[in-house]
Amino acid sequence: MDKKKVLIVDDEENVCLFMKDIFERGGLETFTALSGQDAMAIFAKHKPEVCIIDIHMPFSEFDGMEVIRRVKNINNKTVCIVVSRIDDKDKISAAMALGTEKYLLKPVSVGEMIGLIGRLKAVPAN
């Protein structure tokens, strides 16, 4: 059985590395992107079943909301989960309206990440 593929999109490299380590230990094939542009290139190449996306990426050509929009336009079955410091009801509502499955606030604990692994392994293949 192939490993589930997860794409982590966050402009903070330490956040990407933290999550990548946890997900790989949990048996998931994990890719990281520091910008929206990189995320879409990786998404096109590797076709992950799950994308973990930060909303606020000030140095990226486009933000996490646009990544969600583009991912869902390419494959609506891809599970998108937001991990962000932005605790704004309008942003959360907008992300959910785009098809985001879950919106987690940073900092996310190791326990929360481990809890996600079981759920992510159950995601159907694209």
Secondary structure, DSSP 8 states (H G I E B T S, - for coil): ----EEEEE-S-HHHHHHHHHHHHHTT-EEEEESSHHHHHHHHHHH--SEEEE-S--TTSSS-HHHHHHHHHHH-TTSEEEEEES---HHHHHHHHHTTEEEEEESS--HHHHHHHHHHHHTS---
